[in-house]
């Protein structure tokens, strides 16, 4: 056995490629904050969302532009058919003209277009900030899932090793005739059950790592990611009171700011559409050159063009913009109500998770550890049964699983409270 292990180690050392493959498959270690920073920089959906800012910038440029003047060239009365110009036929003369028409917008349309585009740019900025806020929470929750899965895997491995040692102890006691073979079988069955738990925990951890990859802008073929932060955090002090949190959320939430900006945008759109209902003037000037048998000379003309608003006074767009303004006002009221409820729920969830975690750490951990250790010690001395050991092990496993779940719930509650308020409010 020792020779085969030595040969295996020598073979690995002889082939550097094997070490390279093993190193390539090893997970990349990141803290939760590093994972969040990488996601903000490389998440594909967020990169697509960021392009909306460029689109809004282009709309601002377009809104600032003035209408182009129109240049017209004219050639009239040309003798291209060979008729000829003479006093007898009275044809001609040839005329050449150049005309320039310049539109003049009324009602401050350019300024209103620029204001509307600027408001739309602010909406895009706030929506992008809200996308960042939600992405940070998604990444944080995915990291907590990995930390919880790692803790559960470690617990399953510890339980398996504890039962493995118990089986080895019972094998020695069976050899000496201290216990029957049935007791060894029972301990081995319990050990195999915990080995199955190890396999299940490994699968949960692998799935959690894969779910984090697309959030970081990576693909499934990239190296898996491991989160190196500890799962457990000491329960922080009580969160600020609910009214303070709701006030902070009204000031910090980017989605609420986006609705505010959208309401201002709709008001600017109403003003623009009212201005669009005003007719614009077009002023033109023309230079005309006449040249022929009967006439020769230079002429100058001035023109003013005004459309008559008998039918189209932009009524439809004015109605549409007014309806969108009313809709934005109702959306703002609804979001403010939802925000207050969301903050209240997150605050209650955080307080419950904090209290539960503190209770478990204060009341359950130490007694459960002592009970398991004491039962195993007494069993080794032959003063108790295997069922008592398995019950103590099962109680320890359930308590630690509950503890790790409470730690993960507390971390998730922190993240959801920060999402609901729009910023970190805990020390």
N, C-alpha and C positions, 0 to 999 in steps of 0.2 A: 504493500500500500504506500509506504513512504517512497519507494522507488518510482512508482507511477506518478505521484504528486511532483516529485523532483523533475521527472522527464517533462511533465506538462509545463512547469514553470520555465524550464530551459527552452522548450519550444516557443513559448510566448516571447521570451527574451531574444530568441534568434530571429524573430520576424517582427521588425518595427511596425510593419503595416497593421499587425494585429492590435498593437497599442494605439495606433492612430485611429483605427475603427472604433475601438472602445472609447477613446477620448471624444470622438465625433458624436457618439451616441449619448454621451453624458449630458444631462440637462444643463442649461445655462442658468446660473444663479443670479437672481435679481431680487431686490427689495420691492416692497409694494410701491414705494414712491418712484423707483426707477422704472417699474412696469408702467405706471401711469404716465410718466414723462415720455417713454418710448411710444406709447399709444397715441399721445397727443401729436407727436411728430410724424408717425408712420401709419396710423390707421387709415385704411383706404377710403372708407365712407367719410371720414372727417376731411380727408384731402379733397374729395369731391365736393363736400359742403363748403370748403374754403374757396372753391372756384366761384361760388355765388357772389363773393365780394368783388372779384374781377368783373363779373357781369354787371354788378351794380355800379362799379366805377365807369365802365363803358357807357352805361345809361346816363350817368351824370355828364359825361363829355358830349353825348348826343343832345342832351337837353340844353346845353349852353350854346349850341350852334345857331347861327342866324340863317334865315332862308336865302338861297342863292339868287342873284340877279339872273335875268334871262337875256341872252344875246341872240338877235334874229337878223339874218341876212336876206335880202330880197332883190331879185332881178326880174323886171317886168317889161313887157313889150319888146322882147328880143326878136329879131328878124331871122330866126333859125330855119324858116320854111322858104326863104328866098323871095318873099313878096316884094320887098323893097319899099322904102319910105319916100314919098314924093308929095308935092303940094296937091297933085290931082287925087290921089287915093286917101289922103289925110291920115295915113297910118303913122304910128309912133306917137310920141318919141320913146326911145329906150329909157328905162328908169332903173336906177340902182339905189338901194336903200340899206342902211344899217340902223337897227333899233335896239335899245336897251330898256328892259322893264325891271323895276326894283320893287319887290313886295315890302310893305310896311305893316307890321303886326300891331294890332291895337289891343288894349286891355292888359298890357303887361304879360303877354303869353310866355315870353322867353323866361322872365323871372319866375313865373309860376311853374313852368316846366322844370326849371333848375331846382326850385324848392321841393317839388314832388320827387324828383330823382334823389335829392339829398335825404329826404325822409325814407325813401325806399332803401337807400344805402345804410341808414341807421337800423332799419328793420333787419337787413341781412346780417349786420354785425351782431345784433342781439341774438338772432337765431343761431348764428355760428357759436357764440358764447354758450348758448343753451345746449348745443350739441356737444361741446367740450365738457360741460357740466355732467351731462348724462353719460358720456363715455368714461369719464373718471369714475363714476359710480359703478358702471358695468365692469371696469377693470378691477376696481377694488373688491367687488363681490366675487369675481372670478379668482382673484388671489386668495381671498378668504376660503373659498371652496378648496383650493389646493392645500392651504395650511390645515384645514380640518381633515382632509383626506390623508395628509401625511401623519397627523396625530392619530387618526383611527388606525392607520397601517402600523404605526409604531406600537399602539396598544395591542393590536392583534398579534404582532410578532412577540411582544413581551409575554402575552398570555400563552402563546404557543411554546415559547422557551420554558416558561414555568411548568406547563404540563409535561413537556419533554423531560425536564429534570425529575418530575414526579414519577414518570414512567421508569426512568433509569433507577430511581430509588426503589420502586416496587420490584423491579427485576432483581435487584440485589437482595431484597427481603424475601422474594420468592425462592431464590437459590438457597437461602438459609432456612426456609420452611416457616417463616414468620407469618406469611399471609397466603391465602389460597390463590390459585391461578385466575379465578373469576375477577378478583380485585384488580389484578394487572390488566386484564382485558378491558374493564371499565375505564381505567385511567388512560389506556391507549385509545379507546374510542373518543374520550373527551379531548385528547390531544389531536386526533385527526379532525375533529369538529373545528377546533381553533385553527388548524392548518387551512381548512376551507375558508375560514374567515379571513386569513391572510391573503389568499388568492382573490377573494372578492374585494378586499381593501386595495389591493394592487390595481385591479381593474378600475375602481372608482378614481384612484389617483391619476392613472393614465388618461382617463376621460377628462378629468378636470384640467390637466395640463394641455390637452388638445383644444379644449374650448377657449383657452386663453390666447392661443396663437393668432387667430384672425383678428382679435381685438388689438393685438400689437402690430398688425400689418404683416404678419408672417403667414407662411403656408404650412399645410400639414406635413410637408416633406422636410421642413426645417427642424433643427434640433429642438427638442422639448425644452420648456422653461420650468425652472424650479424657483419657488419663492422662499427666500431664506429668512424672512422675518419670523419672530416667534408668534405662535397663534395667540397665546395668552397675553393680555394686557391687564395691569391692575385697574380695577374699576375706578373711573374718574369721579370727581365730585359731581354732585347733582347738577343737571343741566340748568341753564337760566330758565326763568319762569316763562310760561307759554306766551304771555302777551309780548314780552321782549323778543322772543323768537319770531313771532308773527310779524312784528314791526321790522325786525331785521330782514325777514324774507321779502317783505314788500319793497325794501330798498335794494336788496341784493339779487333777487331772482331775475336772470336774463330773459326768461320767457315772459315774465310780466312786463319787463321793459320793452320787449318786442311788440307786445300788444299795445302798449302805450304809444310806441312809435308808429305802429300801424294805424292807430286811431288818428294821429296827427297826419299821417300820409293820406288817409281818406278825406280829411278836411281840406288838405292842400289840393287833392284831386277835384273836389267839388268846386273850389275856387277856379281851378284851371278850366274845368268844363264850362263854367259860367262865362269865363273869358273867351273860350272857343266859340261861344254863341255870338260874339261880336264880329262883324264883318271886317276884313282886312282890305287895305287899299293897295293898288298896284299903280305906280307912277312910271311912265315911260317917256323916252325921248327918241326921236327918229331923225336921221339925216338922209335926204333923198336927192339924188343927182339925176336930172333929166337931160337927155342928149338926143337931138333928132333934127329933122328938116324944119319943122314948124316951131320948135321950142328948144330952148337950152337954158339951164339954170340950176341953182342949188336951193333946196328947200329944207326947212326945219320944222318938225312937228312935235307937239307935246300931248301926252295921253294920260288920262286918269281912268282906272277901271275899278268899279265897286260892285260886288255881287249884291243882288237884291234878296234879302232874307224872307221871302214869302212863305216858303215851305220848311226848309231845314234851318232851324235855329239851335241845333244840337240838343234838342229836347231829350232824346233817348239817353245820351251819355250823361246829361245832368241828372236824370232820374236814376241811372245806374250808379253814379258816384254817390248820390244821396243815400241810396239803399245800402251801399257798402259802408258808408259812415255810420248809419244806424246799427248795422250788423257789428261793426267794430266796437261800438259802445256797449252792446249787449255782451259781446265776447269778453270785454274787459271786466264787466261786473261778474260774469260767471267764473272767470279765472281767479279773481280775487276771493270769491267764496270757496272755490276748490283749494286755493292755496292755504287758506286758514284751516280747512279741514285736514289737508295733507300734513301741515306742520303739527297739528294736534295729534294725529295718529303717530307720526314719527317720534314725537316727544314722549308719548305714552309707551311706545315700543321700547325706546331707549331706557326709560326709567324701569320698566319691567325687566328688561334684560340685565341691567346693572344690578338690580336688587337680587335677581335669581343667582347671578354669578357670585355675588358677595355671600349669599347664604350658603351656597355649595362650598365655597372655599372655607367658610367659617365652621360649618357644622358637619360636613360629610367626608371630606378628603382624609383627614387624619384618622378618624375612627375606622374608616373602611380599610385603609392600609394596615392599621394595627390588627384589625380582625383577621385579615388574610394571613399576615405574617404569624400571628399567634396560632391560628388553626393549623397552618403547615408545620409549625414547630411541635405542637402537641401531637399531630399525626405522625411525625417522624419518631416521636417517643412511644408510639403505639397506644396512645391514650384516647384517640378519637377515630371516627370512621372516615372512609374515603368520601362518603356523601357529604359530610360536614366540610371537607376540603373543597369539594366541587361547588358546594353552595357558597362558600366564602369567596371562591374564585369568580363565580358568576356574579355575586354582589359587587365585587371589586370591578369587574368588567363593565357592568351596567352603570355603576357610579362614575367611572372614568369616562365612559362614552357620553353620559349626560353632561359631565363637566366640560369635555371638549366641545360638545354641541352648544353648551351655554357660552363658552368663549367665542365660538364662531358667531352665534346669534348676537352677542354683544358687539363684535366688530361690524357685523352687518347693520345693526341698529345705529352705530356711529355713522356709517356711510350714508344710510338713508336719512338720518337727521341732517347731515351736511348737505345732501341733495335737496331736501325739502326747504332748508333755509337759504341755500345758495352759496354758503361758505361754511368753513369750519367754525364751530361755536364752542368746542370743548378744548380744554387745555391739553 
